[in-house]
Amino acid sequence: MRAWADYLKTAQTENPVFEAVRHNDYNEVMTYLKNLGNPNLKNHKGHSLLMLAAYNGHLSLVSLLISCHADVNSRDQSGNTILMGVAFKGHDKVARQLLRAGADLNARNPKGQTALSFAEAFGRDDLVRLFNELQSEPPAQGSRFWRRLQALSQFFIPARG
């Protein structure tokens, strides 16, 4: 029941542009931005408009928001970047667009994870290859199975600190 109550609260207080982004309503988002809407607006979870567009694979909205100077390195309340969410979902084209716009491939969340960690943990092999090609740090050594196991373990072992 708590999840439903949280949803109702969010639905009543969240700016309608977030729903437009979730539903890939390009015209509604464009109208919001033309009326001087903030391209870096965040919801109660710290998700920016660009983060939601990217996470849902809405490439045209990602392009629009980037053209309006949305922050490609925005983080949610957990410290995850947009690129990490895209790596989790496996949206290759969106990842390339974010990287071209300056997304930080080496950014780490509080658990020490990078976009590469997410791509490895969730078997996004195309993104693993891309990130390894672009990364300033040397690629991880060892078998693919072992690297994936290590990446997955980061999601279940608490961060040291």
C-alpha positions in Angstrom: 0.0 0.0 0.0 2.9 2.4 0.7 4.1 2.2 -2.9 0.6 3.2 -4.1 0.5 6.1 -1.7 3.9 7.2 -2.8 2.8 7.0 -6.4 -0.3 9.1 -5.7 1.7 11.7 -3.9 4.2 11.9 -6.7 1.5 12.1 -9.4 -0.1 15.0 -7.6 3.1 17.0 -7.0 5.4 16.3 -9.9 5.6 18.7 -12.8 3.6 17.4 -15.7 6.6 17.6 -18.0 8.0 14.5 -16.3 5.0 12.5 -17.5 5.5 14.0 -21.0 9.1 12.8 -21.0 8.1 9.3 -19.8 5.6 9.0 -22.7 8.0 10.5 -25.2 5.7 13.4 -25.9 8.2 15.5 -27.9 5.7 18.4 -28.6 4.8 18.8 -24.9 8.4 18.8 -23.8 9.3 21.3 -26.6 6.5 23.6 -25.4 7.7 23.4 -21.8 11.3 24.3 -22.9 10.1 27.1 -25.2 8.2 28.6 -22.3 11.6 28.9 -20.5 11.2 25.6 -18.6 14.3 24.4 -16.8 16.0 21.7 -18.8 17.7 20.5 -15.6 14.5 20.2 -13.5 14.6 17.2 -11.2 11.8 15.2 -9.5 11.6 14.0 -5.9 14.0 11.1 -6.7 16.6 13.4 -8.2 15.8 12.2 -11.7 16.3 15.0 -14.3 14.3 15.2 -17.5 17.3 14.1 -19.4 17.8 11.1 -17.1 14.2 10.0 -17.6 14.4 10.5 -21.4 17.7 8.6 -21.6 16.6 5.8 -19.3 13.5 5.2 -21.4 15.5 5.3 -24.7 13.8 8.4 -26.1 16.6 9.4 -28.4 14.8 12.5 -29.9 14.1 13.9 -26.4 17.7 13.2 -25.4 18.8 15.3 -28.4 16.3 18.0 -27.6 17.3 18.3 -23.9 21.0 18.2 -24.7 20.5 21.0 -27.2 18.9 23.0 -24.4 22.0 22.5 -22.2 20.7 19.8 -19.9 23.4 18.5 -17.6 24.6 15.2 -19.1 26.4 14.4 -15.8 23.4 14.9 -13.6 23.1 12.4 -10.7 20.0 11.0 -8.9 19.7 10.8 -5.1 21.7 7.5 -5.1 24.6 9.2 -6.9 24.1 7.3 -10.2 24.7 9.2 -13.4 22.5 9.2 -16.5 25.2 7.1 -18.3 24.9 4.5 -15.5 21.2 4.2 -16.0 21.6 3.9 -19.8 24.2 1.2 -19.3 21.8 -0.7 -17.1 19.1 -0.4 -19.7 21.4 -1.1 -22.7 20.5 1.9 -24.8 23.6 2.0 -27.1 22.5 5.0 -29.2 21.6 7.1 -26.2 24.9 6.2 -24.6 26.8 7.4 -27.7 24.8 10.6 -27.7 25.5 11.3 -24.1 29.2 10.6 -24.5 29.4 12.9 -27.6 27.8 15.6 -25.4 30.5 15.1 -22.6 29.1 12.5 -20.3 31.8 11.4 -17.8 32.6 7.7 -18.5 34.8 7.5 -15.4 32.3 8.9 -12.9 31.7 6.7 -9.9 28.6 6.4 -7.6 29.0 6.1 -3.8 29.5 2.3 -4.2 32.4 2.9 -6.6 30.5 1.7 -9.6 30.9 3.2 -13.1 28.8 3.0 -16.3 31.1 0.1 -17.3 30.3 -1.7 -14.0 26.6 -1.5 -14.9 27.2 -2.6 -18.5 29.2 -5.6 -17.3 26.8 -6.6 -14.6 23.8 -6.6 -16.9 25.4 -8.2 -19.9 25.4 -5.1 -22.2 28.3 -6.4 -24.3 28.1 -3.7 -27.0 28.4 -1.0 -24.3 31.2 -2.9 -22.5 33.2 -2.8 -25.8 32.4 0.8 -26.4 33.2 1.9 -22.9 36.5 -0.1 -22.9 37.5 1.6 -26.1 36.8 5.1 -24.8 37.8 4.7 -21.1 41.0 6.4 -19.9 41.5 3.6 -17.4 42.8 0.3 -18.7 40.1 -2.4 -19.3 39.6 -5.0 -16.7 41.5 -8.2 -17.1 40.3 -11.7 -16.6 37.5 -13.8 -18.1 34.2 -12.3 -19.1 32.4 -14.4 -16.6 34.7 -13.3 -13.7 34.4 -9.6 -14.7 30.6 -9.9 -14.8 30.5 -11.7 -11.4 32.7 -9.0 -9.9 30.4 -6.3 -11.4 27.3 -8.0 -10.1 28.8 -8.4 -6.6 29.0 -4.6 -6.3 25.2 -4.4 -6.3 24.9 -6.7 -3.3 27.9 -5.9 -1.1 27.6 -2.7 0.9 30.1 0.1 0.1 33.0 0.5 2.5 33.4 3.8 4.1 
